[in-house]
Amino acid sequence: MIEKLKELLIRHEGLKLFPYRDSLGRLSIGVGRNLEVTGVSQEEVQLLLDNDIKQAIQSASTLPWYSKLNETRQIVILSMIFNMGLGGLLKFKGMIRAIEHGDFYTAADEMLDSRLTTQVGIRAHELAGMMRLG
């Protein structure tokens, strides 16, 4: 019965992977999920976060130097990928060059000498400290 109901709802509501406005102008997603009224559950938030983290790890694993970092520095890289995507991380050429040479103090300075500091504020200082001290 549940599968038949799903098929009916998808046929009637449609399936949208990005937010959209429904016929009443309410922000919705998926199969008619009204985000303004229903929102998402804690479990759904965790599922989304888990999926986003898996994607960040998959992206980071393509970087030849990533696996050589200790856990703390890997977390910094994953946080940056989570925030700006792999393409955004790759724009940090000075930071990456410093990481490749094992110069984590310069890598941290490069992080702070960027728009990252103005875009994420105090988080940038925390991440830079983590990069610096490992």
Backbone as a ProteinNet text record, in pm:
[ID]
protein_1_A
[PRIMARY]
MIEKLKELLIRHEGLKLFPYRDSLGRLSIGVGRNLEVTGVSQEEVQLLLDNDIKQAIQSASTLPWYSKLNETRQIVILSMIFNMGLGGLLKFKGMIRAIEHGDFYTAADEMLDSRLTTQVGIRAHELAGMMRLG
[TERTIARY]
81.7	0	86.8	191.8	276.7	339	386	448.3	348.1	224	119.7	90.1	86.8	63.8	177.5	300.9	415.5	404.6	373.3	359.5	253.1	138.8	30.3	74.1	137.1	180.4	285.2	378.9	480.7	416.5	319.9	251.2	172.7	108	25.7	108.7	204.4	281.9	406.2	459.5	588.4	699.5	820.3	936.4	1041.6	1068.3	1161.7	1279.4	1399.7	1519.9	1570.6	1512.1	1550.4	1425.4	1441.5	1325.6	1250.3	1119.3	1033.3	913.5	841.7	719.1	601.3	516.5	399.6	292.2	175.6	69.4	16.5	42.8	2	118.1	234.3	348.6	433.8	407.4	485	610.7	719.9	845.5	831.7	860.4	845	965.2	974.7	1082.1	1034.3	1104.5	1074.7	941.6	857.3	723.5	623.6	615	518	546.4	670.7	704	703.1	608.7	596.2	698.4	805.2	911.8	870.6	779.7	739.8	652.3	575.2	486.1	546	593.3	641.2	788.9	868.5	1012.1	1071.1	1175.8	1237.7	1259.1	1264.7	1284.3	1432.8	1461.7	1600.7	1667.3	1594.6	1648.5	1680.5	1593.9	1617.9	1739.1	1754.8	1872.4	1999.1	1997.1	2114.1	2143.7	2038.9	2056.6	2119.6	2069.8	2127.4	2273.7	2300.8	2437.9	2529.1	2482.7	2563	2594.9	2495.6	2517.5	2615.3	2602.3	2692.7	2836.3	2852.1	2985.5	3046.7	2968.1	3017.9	3065.9	2990.2	3029.5	3158.8	3173.8	3295.9	3416.3	3398.4	3507.3	3544.1	3444.3	3470.6	3549	3512.3	3583.8	3726.6	3741.8	3874.4	3967	3910.7	3994.2	4057.8	4011.5	4073.2	4199	4223.1	4339	4458.3	4568.4	4680	4742.1	4732.2	4794.7	4701.6	4573.2	4474.2	4501.1	4528.3	4545.1	4669.8	4762.1	4884.7	4864.1	4750.8	4721.7	4675.1	4700	4645.1	4494.2	4426.5	4280.5	4231.2	4295.2	4251.2	4258.6	4367.8	4381.7	4287.4	4262.3	4162.8	4025.7	3992.7	3864.9	3855.2	3965.4	3965.7	3933.1	3999.3	3976.6	3832.7	3782	3643.7	3545.1	3571.9	3485.3	3484	3600.8	3607.9	3534.3	3549.4	3477.9	3327.8	3287.9	3146.4	3090.2	3168.3	3123.4	3124.1	3227.1	3242.4	3259	3255.4	3273.2	3420.7	3449.4	3587.4	3643.2	3561.8	3606.9	3649.2	3574.6	3610.5	3740.3	3756.8	3880.4	4001.2	3986.7	4099.6	4146.7	4067.5	4109.3	4211.6	4227.7	4323.9	4461.4	4514.3	4638.5	4757.6	4769.5	4878.7	4868.6	4748.3	4727.2	4763.8	4717.9	4744.7	4894.1	4960.1	5105	5177.6	5135.3	5196.7	5169.1	5048.5	5015.3	5102.5	5118.5	5199.7	5344.7	5391.7	5528.1	5534.1	5419.1	5416.6	5430.9	5408.2	5420.9	5281.7	5237.7	5100.9	5080	5187.9	5175.3	5143.2	5214.2	5185.6	5048.3	5012.6	4879.6	4771	4788.7	4691.6	4688.1	4806.1	4811.2	4740.4	4759.9	4693.5	4541.5	4496.3	4352.5	4297.3	4371.3	4324.3	4340.8	4430.6	4454.3	4367.2	4238	4145.7	4006.5	3914.7	3775.6	3710.6	3773.3	3718.8	3694.1	3788.6	3777.7	3655.3	3630.9	3515	3385.1	3391.4	3269.6	3221.5	3312	3267.9	3309.7	3377.1	3409.1	3498.2	3455.2	3537.1	3570.4	3483.8	3512.5	3645.9	3677.9	3804.5	3922.2	3914	4022.6	4034.5	3921.9	3925.8	3987.1	3943.3	3996.7	4145.9	4185.3	4327.1	4410.8	4359.4	4429.6	4442.2	4337.6	4341.2	4443.6	4449.5	4546.5	4688.1	4706.3	4839.3	4892.8	4810.9	4858.8	4830.1	4740.8	4709.4	4640.6
-119.1	0	126.6	127.4	246.3	280.5	179.6	203.9	264.1	214.7	269.1	414.2	442.5	579.8	670.3	624.2	702.6	734.9	634	654.6	758.5	749.5	845	986.3	1000.7	1132.7	1193	1112.3	1163.5	1206.3	1128.4	1164.1	1294.5	1310.8	1430.3	1552.3	1533	1645.5	1676.8	1574.6	1589.1	1562.2	1550.1	1525.7	1629.6	1719.1	1829.3	1817.2	1818.7	1805	1939.1	2047	2180.9	2253.3	2346.2	2420.1	2490.4	2496.6	2562	2621.4	2708	2764.5	2683	2636.1	2558.4	2651	2595.5	2674.6	2784.5	2773.3	2877.2	2969.6	2949.5	3035.3	2994.4	2876.3	2831.3	2757.3	2780.5	2713.8	2564.8	2483.3	2338.1	2269.2	2139.2	2057.5	1913	1832.3	1689	1660.9	1590.1	1555.8	1636	1765.1	1850.6	1880	1865.7	1898.1	2048.5	2097.7	2240.1	2276.6	2341.5	2375.9	2484.2	2570.4	2680.6	2633.2	2527.6	2476.8	2354.9	2258.9	2132	2135.4	2206.1	2207.7	2070.2	2038.2	1906	1858.3	1727.7	1671.6	1666.1	1643.5	1628.3	1513.4	1404	1288.2	1323.5	1401.9	1443	1534.4	1623.1	1710	1625.8	1525.8	1439.7	1359.8	1313.8	1240.3	1330.1	1452.5	1548.1	1576.4	1598	1626.1	1507.8	1387.5	1268	1258.5	1283.4	1278.2	1385.9	1506	1615	1585.8	1526.3	1490.4	1382.6	1282.2	1177.6	1238.4	1334	1400.5	1479.1	1547.7	1623.5	1529.3	1415.8	1318.4	1263	1233.9	1183	1286	1412	1517.8	1531.1	1531.8	1548.3	1433.6	1314.9	1198.7	1207	1300.2	1319.2	1404.6	1466.3	1553.2	1468.3	1469	1378.8	1400.2	1517.2	1548.6	1528.7	1512.7	1505.5	1389.7	1271.6	1153.6	1163	1253.2	1269.6	1361.5	1428.7	1519.7	1441.2	1497.7	1435.7	1463.6	1399.6	1408.8	1552.1	1630.8	1768.8	1850	1837.4	1912.1	1859.2	1729.5	1675.4	1735.1	1749.7	1809.4	1952.7	2027.6	2164.8	2162.7	2075.3	2067.3	2026.3	1928.8	1884.9	1997.2	2072.8	2185.5	2289	2314.7	2412	2360.3	2231.7	2174.7	2177.3	2144.8	2149.3	2288.4	2388.5	2527.7	2583.7	2551.4	2619.5	2525.9	2396.3	2299.9	2281.2	2174.8	2147	2258.5	2309.9	2419.8	2541.7	2573.4	2685.9	2660.8	2539.5	2504.9	2518	2474	2475.2	2615.9	2717.2	2856.6	2902.4	2824.4	2857.1	2802.7	2855.5	2803.2	2817.6	2930.5	2950	2855.2	2835.6	2743.2	2601	2560.6	2425.3	2403.8	2502.1	2492.9	2474.9	2552	2540.9	2404	2353.7	2220.5	2115.1	2125.1	2027.4	2026.2	2141.1	2150.6	2127.6	2095.5	2070.3	2195.3	2312.2	2440.2	2485.4	2434.6	2457.8	2596.9	2661.2	2800	2891.4	2872.9	2952.7	2918	2790.7	2749.7	2823.3	2831.6	2902	3050.3	3110.5	3252	3276.7	3185.3	3197.6	3189.4	3106	3095.9	3228.8	3291.4	3416.8	3535.2	3522.4	3629.1	3605.3	3583	3553.2	3602.8	3587.6	3624.8	3530.7	3416.1	3322.7	3394.7	3478.6	3549	3639.2	3712.6	3802	3725.4	3611.1	3535.3	3453.1	3393	3306	3357.6	3471.4	3536.2	3453.9	3440.5	3376.6	3231.9	3167.3	3028.7	3020.2	3121.1	3120.4	3116.2	3189.5	3190.8	3056.2	2995.3	2863	2760.1	2762.2	2667.6	2690.4	2817.3	2847.6	2798.2	2815.2	2763.5	2612.9	2546.9	2401	2358.8	2433	2402.7	2425.5	2535.3	2572.4	2469.2	2431.3	2347.2	2199	2167.7	2026.5	1961.7
0	0	0	81.1	91.8	-43.5	-115.5	-246.1	-344.7	-341.2	-429.4	-393.6	-263.8	-218.4	-264.4	-250.1	-295.6	-444.1	-523.2	-667.5	-697.7	-629.4	-648.9	-611.9	-494.9	-448.7	-541.9	-587.1	-679	-810	-857.6	-981.7	-965	-849.5	-826.5	-788.7	-699.6	-645.6	-727.6	-793.3	-859	-759.1	-809.7	-724.7	-760.8	-668.8	-692.4	-596.1	-651.7	-569.1	-516.7	-564.5	-519.3	-469.9	-376.9	-325.9	-438.2	-421.4	-519	-444.9	-511.5	-454.5	-505.8	-415	-457	-512.6	-545.5	-607.9	-516.6	-386.5	-292	-254.1	-318.8	-293.9	-175.8	-117.5	-1.4	-47.4	21.5	-10	18.7	-81.3	-70.3	-131.1	-107.9	-165.1	-169.5	-247.5	-251.3	-316.7	-244.9	-294.1	-211	-240	-172.8	-26.6	19.5	159.1	176	254.5	281.3	388.9	346.4	440.5	539.1	498.6	585.5	701.2	680.1	784.1	853.1	773.9	828	862.6	782.6	805.5	783.3	857.8	852.8	996	1011.5	1145.5	1179.4	1305.9	1350.4	1276.3	1256.9	1185.2	1040	977.5	838.5	828.5	924.9	928	938.6	1026.6	1043.2	916.2	848.8	723.3	617	606.2	510.4	545.1	672.8	716.4	686.9	718.1	689.2	540.5	456.6	311.5	265.5	321.2	284.4	328.4	446.1	494.6	405.7	368.5	278.1	147	94.7	-30.2	-11.3	101.5	128.8	139	206.4	218.5	81.2	1.2	-133.8	-214.8	-205.7	-276.7	-224.7	-92.5	-32.4	-70.8	-84.6	-115.6	-253.9	-336.1	-468.5	-460.5	-346.7	-328.9	-284.9	-358.5	-327.7	-189.9	-133.6	-6.5	112.8	88	195.9	292.4	240.3	325.9	413.9	380.5	459.4	580.1	585.2	696.2	817.8	936.8	1056.1	1061.8	1154.2	1160.9	1175.5	1260.2	1283	1154.3	1081.1	955.7	848.2	848.9	756.1	785.3	913.4	951.2	899.4	906.1	852.8	703.6	629.7	485.5	457.4	531	511.4	541.8	646.3	679.9	567.6	511.8	402.1	278.5	246.6	132.4	158	279.9	316.5	292.8	330.2	322.7	181.3	102	-27.5	-146.2	-120.2	-227.3	-261.3	-333.9	-372.5	-459.1	-550.7	-636.3	-557.2	-452.4	-367.2	-292.6	-241.2	-170.2	-262.8	-386.1	-479.5	-515	-483.5	-505.9	-402.3	-294.6	-189.5	-228.6	-337.2	-394.1	-298.7	-232.1	-137	-18.8	31.1	142.4	99.5	-17.5	-66.2	-87.4	-144.7	-166.4	-32.8	68	200.8	262.9	248.5	301	234.4	104.3	31	78.9	131.6	184	335.1	395.3	539.2	623.3	563.6	633	677.2	790.8	834.4	893.3	938	983.9	866.3	756.5	636.7	581.2	583.9	536.9	615.6	746.8	831.6	797.7	778	741.5	608.8	513	382.6	397.3	488.1	512.6	562.5	654.2	713.3	619.2	521.9	424.6	300.8	325.2	215.6	253.3	160.5	186.8	288.5	314.3	413.6	545.2	584.9	712.8	715.9	608.2	607.1	586.4	518.6	489.8	608.4	682.9	792.8	929.9	934.1	1061.2	1151.8	1276.4	1379.4	1345.9	1265.9	1224.7	1154	1072.6	998.3	1094.6	1203.4	1301.1	1371.7	1402.4	1464.8	1369.2	1243.2	1144.1	1120.6	1113	1093.5	1212.1	1331.7	1449.5	1447.2	1403.4	1391.1	1285.6	1174.8	1069.1	1121.9	1192.3	1242	1341.2	1437.4	1547.1	1529.5	1435	1408.1	1523.2
[MASK]
++++++++++++++++++++++++++++++++++++++++++++++++++++++++++++++++++++++++++++++++++++++++++++++++++++++++++++++++++++++++++++++++++++++

